[in-house]
């Protein structure tokens, strides 16, 4: 059986962890590997879901990685929430639900479109966690990585980056 490496994202931080599994492993077996290697707290019996990057629906646990098109060095996201309620503030407030594996880049594109920003106004916009104005969210990070434990929501601000002058 061919071994593959996967980047595993969780709500325990932005940086993914690298794990190895057989491409013929089931999603349940992958969860067991992730828990055993310390990539996720809890146990496999809990309602932990696995999502592939930028997909809004979880992968069924009985399916094999190869059946799910999960390949070497792909990104997956483990989360207890099926959906994340995202609130974005910018001259008002808009809400949308996304899968936890949705990238910040996709949320940013949605926010720019939803707030009807012109290309010129949108050019320098970033997303930050509400109350953390200086911490730009990485575009390749998963939105589920910014939720708090046992919460399926996140509040963001659409803003221009703060430039330090000195």
Buried (B, 14 or more C-beta within 10 A) or exposed (E): EEEBEBBBBBBEEBEBBEBEBBBEBBBBBBBBBBBEEEBBEEEBEEEBBBBBBBBBEBBEBEBBBBBBEBEEEBBBBBBBBBBBBBBBBBEEEBEBBBBBBBBBBBBBEBBBEBBEBEEEEBEEBBBBBEEEEEEBBBBEBBBBBBBEEEEBBBBBBBBEEEEEEE
